Amino acid sequence: MADIILIALGGNAIKQADEKGSSEEQFKNCYKTTAYISNIIKNLSPEDRLVITHGNGPQVGNLMVQQKAAQDIVPAHPMDVVGAMTQGQIGYMLQQTLMNHFKEQRINKSVCAVLNQVLVDRNDPEFEGENASKPVGNFLTAEEARELKNKQPDYIIKKVKPNGERCWRRVVPSPDPISNLDGEVINKLVDAGVVVIASGGGGIPVLEDENGQLKGVEAVIDKDLAGERLAEIIGANILFVLTDVEKAKINFGQPDEQELGKITYEAARKYYEEGQFLAGSMGPKVMACLRFIENGGEKAIISSLDKVLEAYRGETGTIIEK
């Protein structure tokens, strides 16, 4: 049976936490990232299919800073437009670097990045008060977080890591994705054997009015949850959620911290309901994996980018199965 694989790349695949986010840095990271992906593709059969999605939190945050700084010179764009801009930016970088690896390795595959809209609900609780949970922009120290809040009182800033010096980030609404609006086109590309890059940054968030008309909304959808919706559409049997750790952990940051290897859906659900995984961090990744299994997926794997081939072989990673 052919595998249909969806790989969801974490933000560290494109911009490291200690980097400024220059185009040179991001192209370098994308080239390294797509080298790992091309190694996966070399190990697939001609009938297998692979789709890529990615985050854009650092890029959206930084671009919004640029928009704010220059708003007296040129009009600032709303968050959905900024999301579209960064989706195009990262899609271009991943597409070009993956194509270059294919040429080097004589892999006869086409790559296509799709600008992609994802439907959300106007009544989603993420739009209410301080409920916003999606981190964007750079990690901040406590002092930097206070300074940013003083300059931008309307910003919501939260601690998104339990330990370390830079634990704070700006957060914005992250509504639950309902459906991918470009699924038909994506499926046609996948069926044709194209390596598709889609739903980048969780997709461009849009609302639908009573007449079926679409309109962008100020939000950033979690890329792992949107990736799971995309996995449903393409009929994926394997979901990769790649991040900066080799395995998910329980009791994180505590003396009895424990890495999770191969576990059942029931065990993963139990840990999730116990609150073992942080919102805005590992929480959405585990939720995406749980939804994937619930909706008919075969296995969901959380691991690091540099271990993706080993995780595909079942040698490492947190592997969740029925």
TAJO-V921280 format. One record per residue. SS is DSSP state (h for helix, s for strand, l for the rest). PSI is psi in radians with two decimals (NA if undefined). Layout:
BEGIN
<<SS/PSI> <SS/PSI>>
END
This chain:
BEGIN
<<l/2.34> <l/2.52> <l/2.42> <s/1.99> <s/2.32> <s/2.20> <s/2.12> <s/1.97> <s/2.36> <l/2.92> <h/-0.48> <h/-0.26> <h/-0.28> <l/-0.66> <l/2.17> <l/2.68> <l/-0.51> <l/0.13> <l/2.74> <l/-0.45> <l/0.51> <l/2.78> <h/-0.67> <h/-0.80> <h/-0.78> <h/-0.65> <h/-0.71> <h/-0.78> <h/-0.73> <h/-0.65> <h/-0.72> <h/-0.74> <h/-0.85> <h/-0.31> <h/-0.74> <h/-0.72> <h/-0.69> <h/-0.56> <h/-0.63> <h/-0.83> <h/-0.61> <h/-0.45> <l/0.06> <l/2.75> <l/2.85> <l/-0.42> <l/-0.31> <l/2.72> <s/2.63> <s/2.33> <s/2.50> <s/2.38> <s/2.91> <s/2.81> <l/2.98> <l/0.30> <h/-0.91> <h/-0.69> <h/-0.74> <h/-0.81> <h/-0.79> <h/-0.68> <h/-0.60> <h/-0.58> <h/-0.77> <h/-0.74> <h/-0.78> <h/-0.74> <h/-0.54> <l/0.19> <l/-0.34> <l/-0.15> <l/-0.84> <l/2.60> <l/2.43> <l/2.56> <l/2.64> <l/2.93> <h/-0.62> <h/-0.63> <h/-0.71> <h/-0.69> <h/-0.73> <h/-0.69> <h/-0.78> <h/-0.54> <h/-0.77> <h/-0.73> <h/-0.93> <h/-0.67> <h/-0.75> <h/-0.81> <h/-0.77> <h/-0.73> <h/-0.84> <h/-0.82> <h/-0.63> <h/-0.71> <h/-0.67> <h/-0.69> <h/-0.72> <h/-0.72> <h/-0.74> <h/-0.65> <h/0.09> <l/0.78> <l/2.14> <l/1.39> <l/2.51> <l/2.63> <s/2.37> <s/2.22> <s/2.22> <l/2.26> <l/2.11> <l/2.25> <s/2.51> <s/2.29> <s/2.37> <l/3.02> <l/2.23> <l/-0.38> <l/0.20> <l/2.34> <h/-0.31> <h/-0.40> <h/-0.02> <l/2.21> <l/-2.26> <l/0.31> <l/-0.29> <l/2.45> <l/-0.07> <s/2.00> <s/2.40> <s/2.74> <s/-2.94> <s/2.75> <s/2.52> <s/2.64> <l/2.96> <h/-0.69> <h/-0.76> <h/-0.65> <h/-0.74> <h/-0.74> <h/-0.75> <h/-0.69> <h/-0.66> <h/-0.66> <h/-0.61> <l/1.37> <l/-0.41> <l/-0.19> <l/2.54> <s/2.11> <s/2.26> <s/2.73> <s/2.12> <l/-0.08> <l/2.47> <l/-0.46> <l/2.82> <l/2.99> <l/-0.75> <l/1.59> <l/-0.06> <s/2.53> <s/2.73> <s/2.47> <s/2.60> <s/2.89> <l/2.40> <l/1.34> <l/2.63> <l/2.25> <l/2.36> <l/-0.90> <s/2.69> <s/2.13> <l/-0.10> <l/0.42> <h/-0.65> <h/-0.80> <h/-0.77> <h/-0.76> <h/-0.69> <h/-0.70> <h/-0.77> <h/-0.79> <h/-0.54> <l/-0.02> <l/0.18> <l/2.41> <s/1.96> <s/2.37> <s/2.00> <l/2.89> <l/0.54> <h/2.38> <h/0.37> <h/0.05> <l/2.82> <s/2.08> <s/2.20> <s/2.65> <s/2.73> <s/2.21> <l/-3.08> <l/-0.30> <l/0.12> <l/0.18> <l/2.45> <s/2.55> <s/2.36> <s/2.75> <l/2.64> <l/1.67> <l/2.92> <l/2.05> <l/2.46> <l/2.22> <h/-0.48> <h/-0.72> <h/-0.71> <h/-0.61> <h/-0.63> <h/-0.70> <h/-0.71> <h/-0.69> <h/-0.68> <h/-0.78> <h/-0.73> <h/-0.03> <l/0.60> <l/2.51> <l/-0.21> <s/2.26> <s/2.16> <s/2.23> <s/1.81> <s/2.35> <s/-2.75> <l/0.18> <l/2.63> <l/-0.55> <l/2.63> <l/2.75> <s/2.67> <s/2.76> <l/0.75> <l/2.28> <l/0.10> <l/2.87> <l/-0.51> <l/0.46> <l/2.43> <s/2.28> <s/2.56> <l/2.22> <l/-2.14> <s/2.12> <s/2.80> <s/2.85> <h/-0.75> <h/-0.72> <h/-0.76> <h/-0.73> <h/-0.75> <h/-0.83> <h/-0.70> <h/-0.81> <h/-0.41> <l/-0.14> <l/0.48> <l/-0.28> <l/2.22> <l/2.39> <l/2.47> <l/0.03> <l/-1.85> <h/-0.38> <h/-0.97> <h/-0.51> <h/-0.80> <h/-0.70> <h/-0.74> <h/-0.72> <h/-0.72> <h/-0.78> <h/-0.69> <h/-0.81> <h/-0.73> <h/-0.59> <l/0.34> <l/0.02> <l/2.67> <l/-0.88> <s/2.59> <s/2.34> <s/2.20> <s/2.16> <s/-3.09> <s/2.73> <h/-0.73> <h/-0.14> <h/0.29> <h/-0.68> <h/-0.76> <h/-0.69> <h/-0.68> <h/-0.59> <l/-0.06> <l/0.28> <l/-0.31> <l/-3.07> <l/2.87> <s/1.97> <s/2.03> <s/2.15> <s/2.84> <l/NA>>
END
